[in-house]
């Protein structure tokens, strides 16, 4: 409107100027009279009054002299992704406007099959550390590991206030305690419907449904506009706790005007609607009845409290006691019970050490390991290595989860191992023992239609999920030019007239291996992969430091390459090649580094010629 007014005024000024010029040419006499009147006025005015009145009267009479102040140009709001794009997990988003920055979520991802020895992966925090003076707070949408799992590692580096709902805050505090940070970090408890001011931002919390209680979406507001970030969500019309997603608030925001929507893409490939969590309870009730005198073992996500609540309710109704196996599960249930998010009837919950006191038909064991994690309780049960639970023919094992992309092989291995032990195994493809906590296509379209964003960025998913979600957005009327498929490290700038990728920020994967954080880099991972695929050959020898004469060795040791006793001829040939290489260097003027390099090259060439394999070659030459 301001631009239209500006054009209109400028046009009127141009027309008026033409009229004035025409009148001036046609009536010079009139112009002289006007000039004479001005001269008389000058004689009677004081210098101060003269300047003031002349300026004022001139601007009033002739639009040619009018000054139109252009509207102040709004600066863009910047959105940067440190994780959660083109991957499942490691969610972390940064918003920047003016002199303020805020962070949404700080999660971890589980290692891929080629990330050998890694416990989990967290984002690179370099960008946050460089801008710490701007950061006003960290907003957490819910308490899943892929949204809170890296938080303690960030807070070890920088002390930033955290904003989260009650249950989420309780889970975060448990993690901070493990890292001895519980007294160092300020956690602000918020509720759905609250709004907090963080520098140049106002952040509103909006109730959504997910597979964990107390999940929220966010409306991030600044002068550039409102950005809605859904977090993980679904539309559950009959949730276990009776608290439904606040669709009316999303609609209100849509009517007020939303600059950009960032929406969960996890289930963008799945048609229709996600089922209600209560559907799983119906299936459990049927399976409990079918189990008869069998012991029931149920593997599920530790944080899926609605599912744990349904298991406890049905167990109590059928006269069974419930035991928990898995440290993370025990911790989550303890926190949720203390905060009132789960109701456990007295006498229903027993310790895992007490299961021997009860017959199989009176027991339910809830365990971790639904994703086949090697060190989880269910995996140890499947391998016969659990200290308290021995799986056998009288067990009914229910895996109440869908494999996360990339975990399918490990999950199916656990299933096969349990079947070998004689257990009856029930998993998702057989019964409705799992429903997703993420919106399917029709729910995603409902969100897009309610929010009516000008721009759209699909988040939380692999490339195929993001692409599907973008197509859904186009199907409800969002211009394809207003949709951005982002990637980790992208900085996206948005105003009411444009959205674009404006640059990149520092990002990457940081590997956590035991107590080590970041000390395992790409080079180490490449070496581990090399060792895992081809093994290693070590050539050890002792050299006279003065003359270069071979004092002992060389000894050739193979690890993960060939079994030495069955490859004696090959090992003997490797010894001969090593001696020949060492003897090829002139006495008293040899180079130990050059000797190492030549040994590596010659032994590598020999092994490839004989086996067509490339083991890692590690010469160890000791100078004495």
N, C-alpha and C positions, 0 to 999 in steps of 0.2 A: 504494500500500500504506500509505503514511503517512497519507493522508486517511482510508482505511478504518479504520485503527487508532484515529485520532482520534475518528471517529464512534462506534466500538465503546466506547471508554473513556468518552466523554461520555454515551452511553446507559446504561452500567452505573452511572455516578455518579448519574444522574437517578433510576433505579430504587432505588438504595440510599438516596438522600435521602428518597424517599417512604416506604420501610420504616422509616427512622430516625424520621421524623415520626410515623408511626403508632405505633411503639413508645413514643415520648415521651408521646403522648396517653394511651395505655393504661396506662403504668406510671410515674406521676410520682414514686413512692417510689424506684424504682430509679434514676431520674435524679438525685434528691437525694443518694443514696448515692454516685453517681459524682462528683457535685460536691464532696461532703465529702472524698472520697479525693484529689481534685485539690488541695483547700485544704491538706490535710496535706502533700502533696508540695511545695507552694509554700513552706511554712514551713521545710523542711529543705534547700531548694536555694538556692545563691548566685544573685544576680541574673543573672550571665552564663549559668550553667547553666540557670536557670529559662527564659530566653528561648529558648535553643537546644533544650532538651528539649521545651518546650511546642510549639514549631513542628514539631519532628520527630514527636512522638507524635501531634499533631493530624492531620498529613497522613497518617500511617500508618493511623490508626483511621478517619478519615472522608474518603472520596474527594471529598467536596464541596470540600475545600481543596486538592486536587491541582492542580498547574500543569503543563499540557502545552505544551512548546515547539514552535511550528509549524515545519515544515521551511523552510529558507531558500529564498526564491523566486529562481529562476534568471533572470538578465536575458536578453533576446533577443539572438541574433546578427543583425546587420544586413548585408544584401546590397544594394549600390547598383550600378547599371549606368550607365557613362559612354559605352558604345558596344556594338555587336554585337547590338542588339535592334531588330527591324523594319528591318533593313538587312543587307547582305552586306559584312562587313569592319568595321574600326574597333573591334575587340573590346577591351573593357576593363571589368573588374569589380573592385569594392572590397568587402572584408569588414571588419566592425568588431565587436569584442567587448571589453568592459572598457575598458582604456586603450590597446588595440592595434588597428592597422589594417594590412591587407596588400592588395596589388594583384595581380591576375592578368591578365597580358597587357597590351600597349599597342600596338595596331595602327593601321594607316591604311586608308582606303578610297579607291578610284579615283573621280574626279569623274564626276558625272552629265552628261547632254547639255546641261543648262541652266546648268552651272557653267563658263562660258566662261573659258578661259585658266588655269584652276586645274590645278596639277600633281597634287595629291592632298589628301585631307581627313584631319585628325587630330582626336582628342577635345579638348574643353575641359578643361584641367587645374585649373580654379579650385578645385574641391572638394578635390583632393589638396593643393594649396598651402595651403588654409585649415586642413587637418588634418595638416600635415607632422610635427608633434611626435608624432603617434600612429603614423605609418607605419613599419613594421619591415622591409619589403622588398617587392620586386617579383618575382613568380613568373612565368616564361615557360613555356608548355606546348610550343611548337615554333617553328621558325624561319621560318614564312611571314610575308610582309609584313603581312598583316592581323592579325598577332599581335605583331610586333616593329617594324613600320615607323615608329611614332611615338615609340619609346622614347628615341631621342637627343634629341628635342625636349623631352620631359619632363625628362630628366636635365640639360638645360641650365638648367632652372629650379630643380630640387631634386636633391640628391645622395642617392640611396637605393641600398642594396645590391641586386644582381640575382642571382637563383638560376635556373640553367638547366642543361640537359644539355650535354655536350661540344660537339656539332655546333652546337646552338643558340647556345651561348656564343661559338663561333668566328664565326658569322654576325653576331651582335650586335657583337662586337669590331670586325669590318670596318666596320660602320656608324658606330660610335663614332669610328673613325679618320678617317672622312670629315669628322666634325664636331670633330675634335681633342679628343676626350674620352676617348681610350683609357687615359690615365694618371690620369684623374680619378675613374673609377667602379670600384668593387669588384665583380667578377663571381665568384660562388661556383659551382663545378662540382658538379652532383649527378648521381646515377644513379637509374634506376628501382629502387624498393625502399628508397631512402633516406627518412629522415624528418628534417626540420629544425624547430627550435623558434624561433618568431618571436613574442616577447611572450606573449600569452595564447593563441596558436595553435600547434598542431603540424601540419605539412604533410607528407603522405606522397606520394611520386611513384610512379605506377603505369604500367607499360608498356602502350602502345596502338599499333595500326597506323595509319598515315596515308600520304600521298603524299610524305612527307619522313622520313628516319630520325630516331631519337631523340625521337619525340613521346611525351608523357606526359599522363596524367590526374592529378587531384589529389584527395586526401582531406583536407579542411580540418577539423581537429578543435579544439573548444573545449568549455568546460563546458556550453554549450547543446546540444551534439550534434555529429554528424559530417555534413559537407556534401561530396558527391562532385561534382566538376566534370570532365566527360569531356574537355574540349578538343575539337579535331577528331579524329574517330576512325572506323575501320571495323574489321570482323573479317575479317582475311585469313588463311585457313588454310594458305596456302603462300607467305608473303612472300619477296621477293627475298633479303633478308639473313637469313632463317631465324628471325627473332625475332618471336614471336607475341604478340598481346595477352594480358595476364595476366587471363584471365576468372576464374580461381580466386580471385584476390585480391578482385575485385569481389563474388564470391559470399560470401567470408568477411566482408567489410564489411557485406553485406546481412544476414547472420546475426547480426552484432554489433549491428546497428541503425543505420540511416541516417536522419537527420532530413530531409534535402532532397537532391534530385538536380538538377543543372543539366546538360543534355545537348544536344549538337550536333543542330540541326534542319535542316541544309542539304538533306538528301535525304529529308525526311519525306514528301514526295509520291511518292517512287519505291517501287513495290512490290518484294517479294522481297529479294534479297541483292545487294550490290555485288560485282562480279567482282574476282578477284585481279589484282594488277599483272602477274603472270607471263603473263596472257592477252595483254597488249599485246606482250610479247616474241615470242609465237607469231605474231601478226599481222605484226610487223616482219620476222621471218624470211621469211615468205611474200612480202611486198612487196619485200624486197631481191632475192629470186630473180626476181620478175617484172620488176624494173627493168631487167635486162639491161645495156646499155651506157649507160643514162641516169645522170646525176648525181642523187643523192638529197639533198634539203633537208628537214630535219625541224624544225618549230617546236614548242616545248614550254615549260612553265614552267621558269624557271631553277633553281628549288629542287627539282624532281622528280628527285632524284639516282638513284633506282631505275630510272627510265626512261632517264636518260642512261647509266647503267651497262649496261643491256641493249643500247642502241644501240652502245656501244663494243664490247661482247662480240661482237655479230653482225657488226659492221664488221670486226673483227679476224679472225673466222672466214671471212669472204668476201673477204678481201684488200683491203679499202678502208681509206683513211686518214680520220681524223675531224678536222674543223676547227670551232672554236667562233666564233660571231658574236654579239656583244652583251656589253656590259661586265658586266652583272649575272650572266650565265651564266658568263663567264670567272672572275669573282671567286668564285662559289659552288663551281665545280669545283675551283679552286685550293685553297680552304679545305678542302673535303671530301677532296681527295687528300692534303693535308698531314696531316689528322687520321685518315686511314685509312678513311674512309667510302666511298671509291670506288677501284677498282683499274683503272689504265690501263696496259696492256702497253706496254713500251718500243717507241717508233717508231710507235705507232698514232695519237697525237695530234700534229697539225701546226698551225702558225700560219695564220691566214687569209691572210696575205701569200704563203704557199707554195702555194696551191691551183693556180696556173697551171703548176706543175711536174708536175701529175698529170692523166691523162686522166679524163674524166667517169665512166667505169665503175669508177674506183678512189677515188672521193670520196664522203664524206658530210659535209654541213654541218649542224651543229646550231645553231639560232638562237632568239633571243627573238622575241616579237611574236605569240604564239598568240592574244592577245586583241585584235589589230588596233590596238594602241597606235600613234598617229600617228608617233611618233619612233622606234619600234622598228626593229630590223634587218630583219624581214620586211616591214614596211610600206614601208621605203625600197627594198627589192628589188622590191616590187610596183609602185612608182612609177618605177622605173628610176633611183633616186637613190643606190643603194649604191655606194660607191667601189671595193669589191673583188669584188662578186658581180653578174653580169648574168644575169638569168633569161631562158631561151629555150625552144625546142621540145624540147631534150634534157634537160629537168629534170623530175624527179618530186618534187612538193612535198607533204609529209605534215604536216597540222596536227593535232598530237597533243594536243588539249585541247578541252574543251567551253566554249562562250562563257559567261562570267559573266553573270547576268541584267543586262540593260541594254547589254551589249557586242555583241549579235547583229548589229546593222547594220554596225558597224565591221569585224567579222570577215568578214561576207559581202562587204563592199566589197573587202577585201584578196583574198579568193578570186576575185572577179570580175576584179580587176585582174591577178592572176596568170594567169588563163585567157586574158585578152586578149593576154598576152605569149607565149602558146603552150604554157605549162607544163601538165603533167598534175597536177591537184590532188586530193588524197585527204584527206577530213576525216571527222569522227566518224560522221556518218550513213551513210557508205558502207562503212566497215570498222570493226573493233574496234581503232581506233588510240588510244583513250583509255578509261580506267576511272576512276571517281571515287575520291577518297580519303575520302569520307564515307559513313557507314553508311546503308543503305536501311531500309525499314520493318521487316523481320524482324529485322535486327540491332539496331535501336532497341528493339524489344520484348524481345529477349534481354537487353539492358542493363537495362531497366526491371525485368525479372523477376528478374535476379540481385541487383540492388542493393536492391530492395524498399523504396523510400523512402517515408517518411510524407507528404512534400510533394514536388511536382515543379514545376520552372520550365523550360520549353523555351527555349533560347537559340540564338544564331548563326543568324539567318535572318530573312526577311521575315515579315509577318503571316500569310500563307498557310502558310508552313512551320511557324510556331509553333502555329497552329490544328490542322494535321494531326497534329503531334507530340502535342498535348494529347489528341486523340482516341485516338491509339495508347495513351497512358498509361491512359485510361479503359478501353480494351479489355483491359488486363492487370490490371484490378482497382483502380486508384487512384481514389479518390473525387474527383469533379469539384470539390467544395468545397476540396480540398487541392491544386488546380492553379492556378497564377497565370500569366496571360499578361501579361508585364511590358512595359515600354517604357524607352527611355533616360531617365535622370533619376529613375526609381523607386527609392525606398528600401524594401526589404522586410524586415520583422522576423519572426523565426521562433523559437518555443519548442516544447517538447514538447506543448503544448496548443493552439497557435494559430499561424497564419501570415497576414500581412496586409500591404497596402501602407501603411506607417506615415508616409510623407512623400515629399518630393522633394529632390533635390540639384542643384546647379548642373551643367548639362551643355550641350552644343551642338556645333556643327561649326566647326572652325577651318580656314580655307583656307590652303594653302601654295602660293605662286606665286613661283617662283624663290627668291630669298633672303628674300622677305617671308613672315612667319608671322603670320597674324591681321590684317594691315593691309588685306586685302581682306574686307570684311564684307558683310552682306546688302544694304546700300544700293548698294555698288559692283557686286555681282552683278546687282542689278536694273537698274542703268544699263547694264551690259554686255549684258544680255539685250535691253534696249530698243534699244540701238545695233545689236545683231545682227539684230533683227527689223525695225526701221523706219528705221535710219540717223540722220543728224544734219544739221541746217541751222545754219550759223554766220552771224550778222549782225555785221559789224565796222564801226565808225564812230568818228570822232574828234570830240569835243565841246569847245567852249571852256568851260573850267572856271568862268569868271566869268559869261558871258552865256548859256551854254547853246546858242550858235549852232553849227550843224553845219559843221565845218571840212573834213572829207573823208568820202567814203563816202555812204551805206552800201554795203558790198559783201556780197553773199549767196553763200555757198559751201555746196554740197551734197556730203555724203559718205555713200555707202551708201543714199541716198534716191532720187534720180533722176539721170540723166546730163544734166549742165547743157546741153550743146549740143543735146540733143533736147527740152529743156524750157525753151527760152529765154523764151517768153511767161510761164510761171509764175514764173521767176526775176525777170523785169522787174517783174511785179506785186508780188512780195515786196519789191523795192527801193522801189516807190512807197508801199506800206503802211508800210515802215520810216521813210521820210521824213515821212509824214503823222503818225506817232506822235511822232517827235522834235519836229516843228514844233508839236505840240499843247500842249507844255509852255511856260508863260510864261517870257520871258527874265529872267535875274537872280534867279529864285526857283524854279528847277527842282530836282527830286529825282532823282539819278542812279539810285537803287535802284527808285524807282517807274517810271522810264523803262524800266529793264531788264525789270521785271515786265510792263508793258504791251506792250512789244515781243514778249515771249515769248507772251503771250496772243493778240495779234492775228495774228502769223505762224502760230501753231498753228491758229487758227480758219481762216485762209486755206487752209492746206495740207489740212485735213480736208475743207473744202468742195470743193476742186478734185480731190482724189485719194482721199478716204476713208481716209487713212493718218495716223498720228500720229508723225512723226519727233521726235527730241529737238531742241529749239530752244535754241541757246546764243548769247545776245547778248554781244558784247564791245565795250563802250563805253570809249574811252580819253579821259580828261579831260586837257587841256593848258592 
